[in-house]
């Protein structure tokens, strides 16, 4: 009997959608930055191991780096 949902202002809906998209973008960028940091750290560690002639652990880390890049 008249239990109609309240009318939502289109400007408010657009504002909410924009906020949700911006939040998602920030989350993705944060994740991307974290992965790039991990990649740089792995490269540094691989180079350090290679200079110490520890090729076994360096090979394992390089495989991990390839997996993370994919």
Secondary structure, 3 states (H helix, E strand, C coil): CCCCCCCCCHHHHHHHHHHHHHHHHHHHHHHHHHHHHHHHHHHHHHHHHHHCCCHHHHHHHHHHHHHHHC
